């Protein structure tokens, strides 16, 4: 039954790169090599930067932009832990249009990555801002979330039949490594890698002018997460509070700290 489910899953909307005669063989292997080179620094490896003068570590590190507001109060419990790791005033975060430079070591050691992405942009009439390699390990499920902007483009580099996505009421797959998939990021979604041992790696591209970050937007979303987390904590059932006691105690302490800051 499970095999039938996997075979019958639909794809999300895509652009078939086969029709554009883009050679991807060396590109795939270089993407894997580049991810493995920097995976000790970050799980999400940036390929482009807004400032070529940054250190190699800073260029690949993903700037945190996870404050997109989602009124799922239970998710807000986990979000406040992420918020607590960030400075209270983040200043101006570079927008997607600022990511115009390929990382220095991409240009020096992995030029195929940059030239292939340029070929994809030219063939599809797209212009990407931030581009990153995102790895999802075996037996891993992301939290349900929304992202900034309207769409992100996914190109599978390494995947398997046990990887699938859930967005809204739809379950679908992105299994074809020759297709550039278009994921609606406004709808709450998640990814599941149900494989027992295999990793999944996607190249994820955001349209260049998709979104501009401001401190006000982030602080506003942060305040909403804090409000919903506080409401969730106030409505706990006794057995929920008992089972998740350590998490909820930590959440209360984090809320108190954030409210004082």
Backbone as CSV, one residue per row, in Angstrom:
resi,resn,N_x,N_y,N_z,CA_x,CA_y,CA_z,C_x,C_y,C_z
1,UNK,0.829,-1.205,0.000,0.000,0.000,0.000,0.864,1.257,0.000
2,UNK,1.944,1.248,0.814,2.828,2.397,0.862,3.515,2.627,-0.482
3,UNK,3.950,1.551,-1.123,4.588,1.685,-2.424,3.626,2.292,-3.434
4,UNK,2.379,1.874,-3.378,1.377,2.422,-4.292,1.157,3.907,-4.028
5,UNK,1.165,4.276,-2.740,1.006,5.682,-2.392,2.140,6.512,-2.979
6,UNK,3.381,6.034,-2.824,4.522,6.792,-3.327,4.482,6.929,-4.845
7,UNK,4.101,5.861,-5.522,4.059,5.897,-6.983,2.964,6.813,-7.502
8,UNK,1.886,6.953,-6.727,0.750,7.737,-7.182,0.789,9.193,-6.736
9,UNK,1.799,9.595,-5.986,1.882,10.987,-5.551,2.076,11.896,-6.760
10,UNK,1.364,13.017,-6.800,1.566,13.957,-7.904,2.840,14.773,-7.715
11,UNK,3.281,15.415,-8.782,4.360,16.390,-8.697,3.748,17.773,-8.504
12,UNK,4.533,18.682,-7.902,4.082,20.069,-7.921,4.488,20.683,-9.269
13,UNK,4.103,21.908,-9.503,4.369,22.561,-10.793,5.875,22.640,-11.027
14,UNK,6.303,22.529,-12.288,7.736,22.482,-12.574,8.042,23.034,-13.960
15,UNK,9.340,23.284,-14.166,9.907,23.590,-15.478,10.839,22.438,-15.824
16,UNK,10.614,21.791,-16.955,11.433,20.654,-17.360,12.703,21.175,-18.045
17,UNK,13.847,20.986,-17.404,15.107,21.507,-17.937,15.599,20.715,-19.140
18,UNK,15.034,19.530,-19.383,15.427,18.757,-20.565,15.128,19.521,-21.853
19,UNK,14.079,20.310,-21.814,13.670,21.029,-23.023,14.601,22.200,-23.335
20,UNK,15.530,22.489,-22.417,16.435,23.631,-22.618,17.877,23.197,-22.876
21,UNK,18.096,21.894,-23.022,19.419,21.364,-23.370,20.521,21.838,-22.415
22,UNK,20.230,21.795,-21.129,21.213,22.180,-20.117,21.874,20.926,-19.560
23,UNK,23.181,20.847,-19.672,23.905,19.680,-19.163,24.113,19.848,-17.658
24,UNK,23.705,18.856,-16.873,23.727,18.976,-15.422,24.671,17.995,-14.722
25,UNK,25.315,17.116,-15.466,26.104,16.054,-14.846,27.172,16.554,-13.890
26,UNK,28.100,17.392,-14.360,29.171,17.913,-13.510,28.616,18.843,-12.432
27,UNK,27.531,19.508,-12.738,26.898,20.418,-11.785,26.447,19.671,-10.538
28,UNK,25.803,18.520,-10.720,25.342,17.735,-9.577,26.497,17.359,-8.653
29,UNK,27.554,16.812,-9.235,28.668,16.335,-8.411,29.354,17.496,-7.697
30,UNK,29.469,18.659,-8.363,30.097,19.814,-7.722,29.222,20.371,-6.603
31,UNK,27.905,20.306,-6.763,27.010,20.752,-5.690,27.199,19.886,-4.445
32,UNK,27.309,18.585,-4.638,27.531,17.682,-3.506,28.886,17.968,-2.854
33,UNK,29.912,18.161,-3.666,31.245,18.452,-3.131,31.249,19.762,-2.354
34,UNK,30.551,20.756,-2.887,30.532,22.061,-2.215,29.764,21.974,-0.896
35,UNK,28.659,21.231,-0.897,27.918,21.062,0.350,28.784,20.358,1.396
36,UNK,29.447,19.287,1.001,30.257,18.525,1.949,31.443,19.356,2.454
37,UNK,31.946,20.238,1.629,33.060,21.098,2.041,32.663,21.992,3.209
38,UNK,31.404,22.458,3.214,30.981,23.446,4.208,29.944,22.917,5.202
39,UNK,29.587,21.661,5.126,28.516,21.146,5.986,28.887,21.149,7.464
40,UNK,30.188,21.245,7.776,30.586,21.332,9.187,30.281,22.712,9.763
41,UNK,30.025,23.695,8.884,29.701,25.054,9.325,28.201,25.235,9.466
42,UNK,27.460,24.743,8.474,26.019,24.969,8.455,25.331,23.880,7.650
43,UNK,24.099,23.559,8.037,23.336,22.549,7.296,22.787,23.124,6.001
44,UNK,22.569,24.436,5.974,22.076,25.108,4.781,23.198,25.977,4.234
45,UNK,23.769,25.581,3.114,24.966,26.220,2.581,24.594,27.219,1.483
46,UNK,24.841,28.502,1.742,24.606,29.519,0.725,25.620,29.396,-0.407
47,UNK,25.154,29.662,-1.625,26.028,29.655,-2.796,26.343,31.081,-3.244
48,UNK,25.431,32.004,-2.935,25.646,33.411,-3.281,25.703,34.248,-2.007
49,UNK,26.347,35.396,-2.110,26.500,36.296,-0.981,26.111,37.717,-1.379
50,UNK,25.825,38.535,-0.403,25.540,39.954,-0.648,26.806,40.795,-0.504
51,UNK,27.903,40.146,-0.034,29.143,40.895,0.203,30.346,39.987,-0.052
52,UNK,31.051,40.178,-1.174,32.181,39.292,-1.495,33.380,39.475,-0.575
53,UNK,33.350,40.483,0.302,34.457,40.715,1.225,34.300,39.927,2.532
54,UNK,33.155,39.269,2.703,32.948,38.456,3.892,33.891,37.251,3.887
55,UNK,34.130,36.688,5.056,34.942,35.483,5.147,34.213,34.328,4.481
56,UNK,34.925,33.281,4.079,34.252,32.113,3.484,33.170,31.532,4.392
57,UNK,33.430,31.520,5.700,32.439,30.987,6.641,31.179,31.841,6.654
58,UNK,31.342,33.151,6.609,30.190,34.049,6.626,29.420,33.986,5.310
59,UNK,30.124,33.769,4.208,29.452,33.696,2.909,28.530,32.490,2.816
60,UNK,28.934,31.374,3.364,28.105,30.169,3.234,27.036,30.073,4.313
61,UNK,27.219,30.769,5.425,26.264,30.664,6.527,24.949,31.308,6.157
62,UNK,23.867,30.650,6.513,22.542,31.133,6.148,22.089,32.206,7.121
63,UNK,21.795,33.411,6.618,21.242,34.469,7.457,19.840,34.070,7.868
64,UNK,19.559,34.178,9.143,18.274,33.703,9.653,17.141,34.629,9.243
65,UNK,16.161,34.069,8.561,14.986,34.851,8.139,13.722,34.053,8.425
66,UNK,13.707,33.368,9.544,12.618,32.448,9.828,11.491,33.017,10.656
67,UNK,11.287,34.340,10.586,10.252,34.954,11.393,8.924,35.091,10.673
68,UNK,8.771,34.447,9.545,7.490,34.507,8.846,6.392,34.046,9.787
69,UNK,5.366,34.842,9.882,4.340,34.589,10.893,3.387,33.481,10.474
70,UNK,3.178,32.549,11.373,2.215,31.468,11.180,1.460,31.322,12.486
71,UNK,0.140,31.423,12.450,-0.635,31.505,13.683,-0.874,30.142,14.333
72,UNK,-0.111,29.125,13.944,-0.164,27.843,14.640,0.558,28.024,15.975
73,UNK,-0.203,28.117,17.045,0.383,28.480,18.333,1.359,27.434,18.837
74,UNK,1.137,26.169,18.516,2.068,25.139,18.954,3.414,25.298,18.262
75,UNK,3.381,25.688,16.991,4.631,25.949,16.294,5.335,27.144,16.924
76,UNK,4.557,28.092,17.452,5.150,29.263,18.082,5.988,28.884,19.292
77,UNK,5.649,27.779,19.957,6.460,27.310,21.087,7.892,27.047,20.626
78,UNK,8.036,26.367,19.492,9.384,26.090,18.993,10.034,27.336,18.419
79,UNK,9.227,28.247,17.852,9.779,29.452,17.250,10.437,30.368,18.277
80,UNK,9.884,30.438,19.491,10.471,31.365,20.456,11.872,30.924,20.864
81,UNK,12.181,29.632,20.764,13.544,29.189,21.052,14.492,29.699,19.969
82,UNK,14.034,29.722,18.735,14.848,30.246,17.644,15.034,31.755,17.800
83,UNK,13.943,32.434,18.161,14.003,33.883,18.335,15.003,34.253,19.417
84,UNK,15.053,33.467,20.486,15.939,33.765,21.608,17.410,33.679,21.211
85,UNK,17.708,32.966,20.125,19.092,32.845,19.679,19.548,34.072,18.899
86,UNK,18.600,34.925,18.502,18.902,36.064,17.650,19.009,37.339,18.479
87,UNK,19.748,38.347,17.992,19.797,39.633,18.699,18.429,40.302,18.684
88,UNK,18.168,41.124,19.684,16.872,41.807,19.766,16.675,42.770,18.605
89,UNK,17.730,43.416,18.188,17.662,44.309,17.043,18.606,43.771,15.975
90,UNK,18.059,43.254,14.914,18.891,42.602,13.898,19.403,43.564,12.846
91,UNK,18.882,44.801,12.858,19.301,45.743,11.840,18.711,45.387,10.491
92,UNK,19.277,45.941,9.441,18.777,45.675,8.100,19.350,44.371,7.578
93,UNK,18.469,43.455,7.208,18.895,42.186,6.627,18.912,42.331,5.113
94,UNK,19.958,41.849,4.455,19.998,41.977,2.988,18.781,41.337,2.337
95,UNK,18.223,42.023,1.344,17.111,41.480,0.585,17.607,40.563,-0.512
96,UNK,16.675,39.893,-1.169,17.071,38.938,-2.215,17.818,39.620,-3.358
97,UNK,17.483,40.868,-3.646,18.143,41.576,-4.743,19.599,41.887,-4.430
98,UNK,19.985,41.766,-3.154,21.369,42.045,-2.764,22.297,40.851,-2.994
99,UNK,21.709,39.686,-3.224,22.532,38.483,-3.414,22.908,38.353,-4.889
100,UNK,23.903,39.139,-5.277,24.305,39.182,-6.684,25.696,38.586,-6.914
101,UNK,26.391,38.223,-5.851,27.755,37.718,-5.962,27.805,36.226,-5.619
102,UNK,28.484,35.467,-6.444,28.755,34.089,-6.075,29.879,34.065,-5.039
103,UNK,29.796,33.128,-4.108,30.847,33.001,-3.103,32.207,32.885,-3.773
104,UNK,33.212,33.428,-3.128,34.544,33.469,-3.738,35.066,32.091,-4.111
105,UNK,34.851,31.095,-3.241,35.383,29.772,-3.566,34.562,29.057,-4.629
106,UNK,33.321,29.495,-4.846,32.544,28.974,-5.985,33.245,29.379,-7.280
107,UNK,33.588,30.647,-7.383,34.205,31.155,-8.611,35.591,30.570,-8.822
108,UNK,36.310,30.324,-7.720,37.674,29.825,-7.835,37.742,28.324,-8.083
109,UNK,36.893,27.565,-7.378,37.039,26.103,-7.380,35.866,25.343,-8.000
110,UNK,34.686,25.989,-8.102,33.496,25.305,-8.612,32.770,26.173,-9.650
111,UNK,33.460,26.623,-10.675,32.831,27.531,-11.658,31.657,26.898,-12.394
112,UNK,31.615,25.555,-12.461,30.497,24.888,-13.140,29.176,25.203,-12.449
113,UNK,29.201,25.348,-11.126,27.971,25.663,-10.395,27.423,27.000,-10.854
114,UNK,28.281,28.014,-10.882,27.832,29.359,-11.281,27.388,29.385,-12.738
115,UNK,28.150,28.762,-13.632,27.807,28.820,-15.056,26.516,28.059,-15.354
116,UNK,26.280,26.951,-14.646,25.053,26.181,-14.875,23.835,26.945,-14.379
117,UNK,23.943,27.574,-13.210,22.822,28.376,-12.699,22.521,29.524,-13.647
118,UNK,23.558,30.152,-14.177,23.355,31.224,-15.154,22.640,30.692,-16.397
119,UNK,23.001,29.506,-16.838,22.332,28.894,-17.993,20.858,28.624,-17.694
120,UNK,20.560,28.166,-16.484,19.169,27.913,-16.105,18.383,29.222,-16.071
121,UNK,18.975,30.270,-15.506,18.310,31.581,-15.457,18.021,32.096,-16.867
122,UNK,18.997,31.982,-17.743,18.830,32.474,-19.116,17.757,31.689,-19.854
123,UNK,17.786,30.370,-19.714,16.841,29.517,-20.436,15.411,29.682,-19.948
124,UNK,15.241,29.943,-18.645,13.898,30.011,-18.057,13.399,31.436,-17.861
125,UNK,14.248,32.408,-18.198,13.905,33.829,-18.013,13.621,34.152,-16.540
126,UNK,14.399,33.534,-15.656,14.298,33.800,-14.225,15.572,34.500,-13.759
127,UNK,15.469,35.189,-12.638,16.636,35.799,-12.013,16.587,35.491,-10.532
128,UNK,17.598,34.769,-10.041,17.598,34.327,-8.658,18.393,35.272,-7.769
129,UNK,17.925,35.425,-6.547,18.676,36.136,-5.527,19.463,35.122,-4.729
130,UNK,19.023,34.868,-3.494,19.714,33.888,-2.661,19.564,32.485,-3.256
131,UNK,20.656,31.743,-3.284,20.662,30.350,-3.743,21.386,29.537,-2.684
132,UNK,20.803,28.413,-2.299,21.412,27.632,-1.228,21.243,26.144,-1.477
133,UNK,22.069,25.365,-0.838,21.982,23.914,-0.827,21.433,23.501,0.533
134,UNK,20.306,22.792,0.512,19.639,22.399,1.755,19.586,20.886,1.835
135,UNK,20.221,20.345,2.880,20.250,18.900,3.080,19.245,18.514,4.161
136,UNK,18.513,17.436,3.925,17.581,16.887,4.919,17.986,15.437,5.150
137,UNK,18.290,15.124,6.386,18.792,13.807,6.718,17.716,12.742,6.761
138,UNK,18.122,11.483,6.867,17.158,10.376,6.937,16.328,10.445,8.210
139,UNK,15.092,9.954,8.103,14.170,9.906,9.238,13.977,11.291,9.848
140,UNK,13.823,12.284,8.970,13.678,13.668,9.442,12.423,14.298,8.860
141,UNK,11.712,15.050,9.691,10.533,15.807,9.271,10.725,17.252,9.712
142,UNK,10.568,18.203,8.793,10.632,19.615,9.153,9.365,20.018,9.897
143,UNK,9.466,21.061,10.720,8.258,21.616,11.315,7.397,22.232,10.208
144,UNK,6.099,22.244,10.410,5.195,22.893,9.453,5.439,24.401,9.532
145,UNK,5.659,25.026,8.390,6.024,26.439,8.386,5.613,27.089,7.073
146,UNK,5.643,28.404,7.063,5.553,29.161,5.820,6.858,29.928,5.661
147,UNK,7.157,30.376,4.441,8.365,31.146,4.171,7.979,32.494,3.580
148,UNK,8.925,33.413,3.635,8.690,34.723,3.036,8.534,34.603,1.522
149,UNK,7.849,35.566,0.917,7.699,35.584,-0.536,6.611,34.649,-1.021
150,UNK,6.555,34.443,-2.310,5.485,33.671,-2.940,5.920,32.294,-3.420
151,UNK,7.157,32.158,-3.848,7.575,30.902,-4.464,9.071,30.696,-4.260
152,UNK,9.454,29.434,-4.153,10.859,29.062,-4.203,11.008,27.945,-5.228
153,UNK,12.138,27.959,-5.919,12.412,26.965,-6.940,13.362,25.910,-6.374
154,UNK,12.957,24.648,-6.515,13.744,23.520,-6.007,14.271,22.690,-7.171
155,UNK,15.564,22.438,-7.162,16.163,21.497,-8.112,16.754,20.345,-7.306
156,UNK,16.154,19.147,-7.371,16.708,18.009,-6.629,18.103,17.653,-7.137
157,UNK,19.035,17.541,-6.210,20.395,17.104,-6.549,20.543,15.618,-6.211
158,UNK,20.138,15.275,-4.996,20.104,13.881,-4.552,18.775,13.678,-3.831
159,UNK,18.021,12.648,-4.210,16.740,12.390,-3.559,16.457,10.888,-3.603
160,UNK,15.320,10.496,-3.055,14.929,9.091,-3.094,13.406,8.995,-3.032
161,UNK,12.875,7.810,-3.235,11.424,7.624,-3.318,10.709,7.808,-1.987
162,UNK,11.450,7.892,-0.894,10.835,8.056,0.422,10.799,9.509,0.877
163,UNK,11.119,10.427,-0.026,11.036,11.860,0.278,9.757,12.417,-0.324
164,UNK,8.983,13.135,0.479,7.787,13.780,-0.049,7.474,15.044,0.726
165,UNK,6.639,15.876,0.129,6.260,17.167,0.695,4.774,17.169,1.004
166,UNK,4.403,17.954,2.002,3.001,18.209,2.303,2.821,19.716,2.324
167,UNK,1.887,20.210,1.528,1.599,21.646,1.476,0.091,21.828,1.492
168,UNK,-0.418,22.451,2.556,-1.866,22.565,2.689,-2.487,21.188,2.790
169,UNK,-3.389,20.876,1.870,-4.054,19.568,1.850,-3.477,18.629,0.801
170,UNK,-2.311,18.983,0.242,-1.742,18.211,-0.858,-0.426,17.557,-0.453
171,UNK,-0.260,16.300,-0.809,1.004,15.594,-0.646,1.582,15.336,-2.032
172,UNK,2.854,15.655,-2.223,3.435,15.527,-3.569,4.926,15.228,-3.447
173,UNK,5.553,14.994,-4.587,6.986,14.681,-4.589,7.730,15.593,-5.553
174,UNK,9.045,15.646,-5.377,9.964,16.316,-6.304,11.107,15.332,-6.547
175,UNK,10.892,14.355,-7.379,11.863,13.271,-7.531,12.726,13.376,-8.790
176,UNK,12.302,14.190,-9.735,12.994,14.230,-11.028,14.117,15.262,-10.969
177,UNK,15.354,14.812,-11.070,16.491,15.713,-10.952,16.732,16.544,-12.213
178,UNK,15.851,16.419,-13.182,15.933,17.234,-14.393,14.848,18.327,-14.410
179,UNK,14.143,18.476,-13.312,13.048,19.440,-13.262,13.284,20.484,-12.179
180,UNK,12.937,21.723,-12.501,12.998,22.827,-11.560,11.584,23.016,-11.018
181,UNK,11.380,22.610,-9.758,10.042,22.613,-9.166,9.735,23.967,-8.529
182,UNK,8.463,24.370,-8.612,8.022,25.642,-8.053,7.148,25.382,-6.835
183,UNK,7.635,25.749,-5.658,6.933,25.490,-4.405,6.282,26.767,-3.889
184,UNK,4.976,26.716,-3.668,4.248,27.829,-3.074,4.657,27.943,-1.610
185,UNK,5.282,29.053,-1.246,5.788,29.194,0.119,4.816,29.927,1.040
186,UNK,3.700,30.403,0.501,2.695,31.072,1.335,1.834,30.087,2.109
187,UNK,1.758,28.853,1.619,0.938,27.828,2.255,1.789,27.055,3.262
188,UNK,1.283,26.815,4.474,2.044,26.007,5.431,2.445,24.669,4.817
189,UNK,3.715,24.305,4.966,4.211,23.101,4.309,5.327,22.461,5.135
190,UNK,5.662,21.249,4.761,6.759,20.531,5.416,7.337,19.516,4.446
191,UNK,8.511,19.008,4.779,9.149,17.949,4.006,9.390,16.759,4.924
192,UNK,9.214,15.572,4.384,9.455,14.331,5.116,10.487,13.514,4.345
193,UNK,11.567,13.143,5.023,12.502,12.174,4.456,12.356,10.908,5.288
194,UNK,11.542,9.998,4.804,11.232,8.769,5.548,12.230,7.658,5.296
195,UNK,13.281,7.952,4.538,14.306,6.936,4.300,15.011,6.580,5.606
196,UNK,15.405,5.345,5.725,16.105,4.919,6.930,17.547,5.359,6.990
197,UNK,18.164,5.663,5.827,19.605,5.956,5.848,20.056,6.984,4.816
198,UNK,19.197,7.388,3.885,19.628,8.232,2.770,19.356,9.711,3.015
199,UNK,20.296,10.549,2.595,20.154,12.000,2.689,19.534,12.554,1.413
200,UNK,18.899,13.715,1.550,18.341,14.425,0.411,18.999,15.791,0.313
201,UNK,19.357,16.194,-0.907,19.987,17.497,-1.124,19.271,18.217,-2.260
202,UNK,18.786,19.445,-1.996,18.142,20.265,-3.010,18.903,21.577,-3.175
203,UNK,18.940,22.069,-4.395,19.323,23.444,-4.656,18.032,24.262,-4.584
204,UNK,18.017,25.280,-3.740,16.811,26.090,-3.538,17.113,27.532,-3.936
205,UNK,16.316,28.049,-4.847,16.543,29.388,-5.399,15.331,30.278,-5.132
206,UNK,15.595,31.494,-4.657,14.537,32.462,-4.417,14.610,33.551,-5.478
207,UNK,13.490,33.926,-6.106,13.514,35.022,-7.083,14.169,36.264,-6.503
208,UNK,14.939,36.952,-7.323,15.799,38.033,-6.834,15.033,39.155,-6.129
209,UNK,13.885,39.516,-6.638,13.148,40.635,-6.066,11.934,40.168,-5.272
210,UNK,12.021,38.979,-4.749,10.862,38.378,-4.098,10.502,39.042,-2.784
211,UNK,11.494,39.494,-2.026,11.201,39.986,-0.686,12.359,40.842,-0.197
212,UNK,12.030,41.886,0.540,13.026,42.726,1.195,12.790,42.664,2.686
213,UNK,13.813,42.330,3.445,13.679,42.210,4.890,13.900,43.561,5.551
214,UNK,13.116,43.850,6.570,13.346,45.023,7.397,13.255,44.606,8.856
215,UNK,13.915,45.375,9.691,13.892,45.081,11.113,12.468,45.142,11.663
216,UNK,11.678,46.098,11.168,10.306,46.257,11.665,9.464,45.017,11.376
217,UNK,9.606,44.457,10.172,8.838,43.260,9.811,9.197,42.095,10.722
218,UNK,10.476,41.925,10.980,10.921,40.799,11.789,10.486,40.965,13.237
219,UNK,10.619,42.174,13.773,10.232,42.394,15.154,8.720,42.250,15.332
220,UNK,7.955,42.652,14.332,6.502,42.503,14.404,6.113,41.029,14.428
221,UNK,6.720,40.242,13.552,6.425,38.807,13.529,6.874,38.143,14.826
222,UNK,8.008,38.580,15.369,8.497,38.036,16.636,7.487,38.268,17.750
223,UNK,6.929,39.480,17.807,5.938,39.798,18.838,4.711,38.903,18.717
224,UNK,4.311,38.594,17.485,3.153,37.723,17.286,3.444,36.298,17.740
225,UNK,4.667,35.803,17.459,5.037,34.471,17.945,4.993,34.418,19.465
226,UNK,5.515,35.446,20.096,5.541,35.487,21.557,4.120,35.463,22.112
227,UNK,3.232,36.219,21.485,1.841,36.266,21.942,1.169,34.907,21.834
228,UNK,1.352,34.235,20.700,0.714,32.930,20.510,1.347,31.854,21.385
229,UNK,2.650,31.955,21.625,3.294,30.991,22.515,2.770,31.145,23.936
230,UNK,2.595,32.388,24.368,2.058,32.627,25.708,0.643,32.073,25.833
231,UNK,-0.170,32.231,24.800,-1.539,31.702,24.819,-1.524,30.178,24.870
232,UNK,-0.629,29.559,24.102,-0.551,28.099,24.097,-0.175,27.572,25.476
233,UNK,0.762,28.232,26.126,1.185,27.799,27.457,0.068,27.952,28.485
234,UNK,-0.763,28.968,28.310,-1.846,29.197,29.269,-2.993,28.197,29.103
235,UNK,-3.042,27.517,27.970,-4.141,26.589,27.687,-3.714,25.122,27.737
236,UNK,-2.615,24.821,28.388,-2.124,23.446,28.455,-3.064,22.564,29.272
237,UNK,-3.229,21.328,28.811,-3.911,20.330,29.627,-2.915,19.778,30.645
238,UNK,-3.370,19.281,31.769,-2.435,18.757,32.780,-1.535,17.648,32.251
239,UNK,-2.085,16.731,31.424,-1.262,15.625,30.934,-0.265,16.089,29.887
240,UNK,-0.638,17.098,29.080,0.310,17.669,28.118,1.465,18.325,28.881
241,UNK,1.125,19.112,29.886,2.148,19.792,30.681,3.066,18.799,31.380
242,UNK,2.501,17.666,31.802,3.296,16.657,32.496,4.279,15.975,31.555
243,UNK,3.804,15.601,30.371,4.658,14.887,29.417,5.768,15.787,28.879
244,UNK,5.446,17.059,28.622,6.397,17.992,28.016,6.896,19.034,29.016
245,UNK,6.990,18.630,30.261,7.293,19.570,31.346,8.566,20.373,31.086
246,UNK,9.651,19.703,30.712,10.924,20.403,30.522,10.856,21.424,29.390
247,UNK,10.186,21.043,28.300,10.065,21.954,27.163,9.253,23.180,27.542
248,UNK,8.140,22.969,28.211,7.267,24.091,28.552,7.881,24.987,29.621
249,UNK,8.620,24.412,30.560,9.309,25.244,31.544,10.355,26.121,30.872
250,UNK,11.060,25.516,29.908,12.052,26.299,29.162,11.368,27.387,28.335
251,UNK,10.212,27.059,27.772,9.481,28.048,26.989,9.028,29.216,27.854
252,UNK,8.552,28.935,29.059,8.127,30.015,29.961,9.306,30.917,30.323
253,UNK,10.457,30.313,30.578,11.642,31.099,30.911,12.084,31.965,29.728
254,UNK,11.995,31.389,28.531,12.373,32.136,27.329,11.405,33.294,27.083
255,UNK,10.116,33.044,27.269,9.128,34.107,27.104,9.395,35.258,28.067
256,UNK,9.681,34.936,29.303,9.955,35.964,30.304,11.161,36.799,29.906
257,UNK,12.177,36.102,29.418,13.403,36.795,28.980,13.113,37.718,27.784
258,UNK,12.347,37.211,26.819,12.052,38.009,25.632,11.180,39.211,25.951
259,UNK,10.236,39.039,26.874,9.355,40.144,27.245,10.111,41.244,27.977
260,UNK,11.169,40.878,28.684,11.969,41.873,29.412,12.923,42.622,28.480
261,UNK,13.259,41.995,27.348,14.251,42.599,26.453,13.634,43.652,25.549
